């Protein structure tokens, strides 16, 4: 894959929610194209709709209007069951809160998406072990979330997002609960895995330092994405 190959194309995305007096228009005709192996950051003020946009791009929510195409698939036309299966196979998510299952080990949390996809344990165990090793958690395979630091928990979440070899990772403030040292470590892990896995990443952030690692930086303002500014490669 190359960065010139269109992976995800969203056009004229609108989204509003019911307010106390009148509808609140969060997204007002958003257009964005993400190519294979792209790294794009979306910034904006708190409450600007960044997370809403990411959820819509990833098929976790539906727009009121507009289309989202992932290669030859029109996500807007999929029913809920088909969309859930598509997300599982093609998109990895990392959120501000790791959402790990507390009763399972790091290894079990990572291979969960593989089980949901119907893969055999023989298929997924090696992949899960590899991803945890790549994220620096080789010695933490059998630890439960309560036995891991915040930074380690978030790295487990990153490994889990990659379980089914998705073409794109969507990360919503993934470093929001981490200190500077753990933020740097997590970003280093994500950038390293992006290169090895040839995965595109969209990252939502309010931190200019984090956004600055992205070649394309979009600003969500008044419900629309401003043209990307040049970031750092």
N, C-alpha and C positions, 0 to 999 in steps of 0.2 A: 504494500500500500504506500501511497505517497500523499503528501500534504495537499496536492492539487485535486484529489478525488473527493467530490462532495459526499459527505456522510449523512448529515442531518440538515434539512432545510425547513425552517419555520417561516411562514408568510402571513402577515396581517393578523397576528394573534391579539385577540381582545379577551379581557376577563374583568368581570365586575362582581361585586358582592352586595348583598342587601344591607343598606345602612339604616340608621334610625329614621332619617327623613327622606333620603333618596339614595339610589344606588351609588356605590363607591367604585369608580372606574380605576382599576389597578393597572391594567395593560391596555394600551390604546394603539393597536396596529404595530406590534413588534415584528420585525424581520431579522432573522439571523441565519447564517450558513456556517456550519462547522465542517471542516474537511478532515479526512483521515489523518490521524496523528497530530491534529491541532492541539494547542494549549491556549485556551481563551479564558479570560477572567471577566466577570461581570461585577461591577461595583455600583454603589448608589447609597443614598441615605437610608437609615432605618425606616422600614415601612414603605419603601419605594416599590416593592413587589418582586424583589430579586428571587426569593424562595418560591413564590408563586410561579414565576417564569420557569425556574428550574424544574419544578414539579410537572408543569405542563410539557416541557421539552422531553422529560423522561417518562411521560405517560402515566404519572401518578395522579394527575388531575387533567381535566379536559377544558379546552378553551370555549368561550361562548361563540367565538367566530374565528376562522382562520384554519390553516392546514399545517400539518407537521409530517414531513416525509423522511423516512429513514431508509436510505438507498431506494429500493423500489417499493417500499411499504408505506402506505398512507395510514399513519396511526389514528388519524381522525375517524377513519371508517371501521376500525376494529371494535368488536364488542369487548366487554370487560374481561371475559375469560381469555380471549385471544391476546389482548393487550398484556395481561398478567404474564402469560407465557412468553411473549415477546420480550418484555422487560427482563425476565429471568435469564433469557438466553443471550441478550445483546447489550444490556446496560447494567453498569455497576453503580451503586450509590454509596456515598459516604456523607454522613450528617454530622452536625455539631456534637450531638450526643450519639455515642457509639451504638446504642441499641443492641448490645450483645445479650444473648440469652444466659441469665445468671447461673442456671443449673448445669450448663454445658461447659466443657473445657474450651480453650482457645482453638484447638484442632477441630473439635466438633462444631463450633460456631462457624469456622471457615468453610467446612465442607457441606454445611446446610444447604446453600443454593444448589449444589450439585445433586443432593438427594431430591430436592424439589423438582429438578430438571429430569429426574428419573434415571440418573446415572448410577452405576454399581459402585459399591464401596471400593472395589479393586481399582476402578477408574479414578476415583476422587481422592483417595487417601494420599497418594503420592503427590498429587497436585497441591493439596492443602499443606502438606509438610514442606514442599518446595517454597510456597508463598510465605509461610511463616519464617522460613530460613532467610528468604530474601528481605523480609521486613525486620530482620534482626531478632527474631523471637524463637530461634531454634531450641533454646533451653526452656521455653515456656509452653510447650505443646499441651501439657496436661494440667496447666493452671487454669482455674476458673477466673472469671472477670474480677471477682473480689480479691483475688491474689495478685492482680496486676496493677501497675501504676496507670494513671490517666493516659499518659503517652503510649504505654504498651497496649492498653485497651483500644485506642484509636488506630494503632498499627494493625491490630487484629481485624478491625473493621475495614481497613484498606485491603488487607489480604482477602477477606471475605468478598469484597466487591469484585475481585479479580478471579474468583473461583471458576466461573464459566467462560473465561477468556472473552470478556465483552469487548466490543469495538470502541466503547466510550465509557468514561467514568464521569459521573456528575457529583460534584462535591459541594455541599452547602455549609459554608463556614466550618470546614473540618478542623481548623486550629483554634476555634473560638474559645475552647475551655482549656487551652494548653499554655504553659509558660513559654518564654522565648526559646529556651534550650530545646524543649520538646517540639515546639513549632518548627524550628530549623531541622530537627531530626525527621519529623514527619514529611516535611516538604522534600527533603533530600530523598527519602524513600520513594515518594510518589514520582519524583522526576526520574529516578533511576529505573523504576519499574515501567514508567511510560516508554522509556527508550527500549527496554528489553522486550516488552509486550507489544510495542507499536500501537499503543492505545491513545485515543484522543481523550482530552480532559476539559471539562468546563468547571471552573471553580468560582463559587460565589464568595465574596469576601468584602469586608469593610476596611481591611488593613492594606494601605498603599504599598507597603513593603512586600506583601505577599503577591498582590496584583502585579507588581513590577517584574516578576519572573516570567510573565506571560507575554508572548509576542503580540497578542491582540488583547486590548483592554476595552471593554464596552461599559458605558455609563448609562444606567437606567434612570431616566429623569422624566418626570411627568408622564409616566406610562409608556415611554418610548426609549429605544436604545439609540444613543448617539453613536456616530461613526467611530469605529475603533481607532484608538490612538496607538502609536508605536510604543511597545514595551521593550523589555530586554529579552533577547533570545536565551 
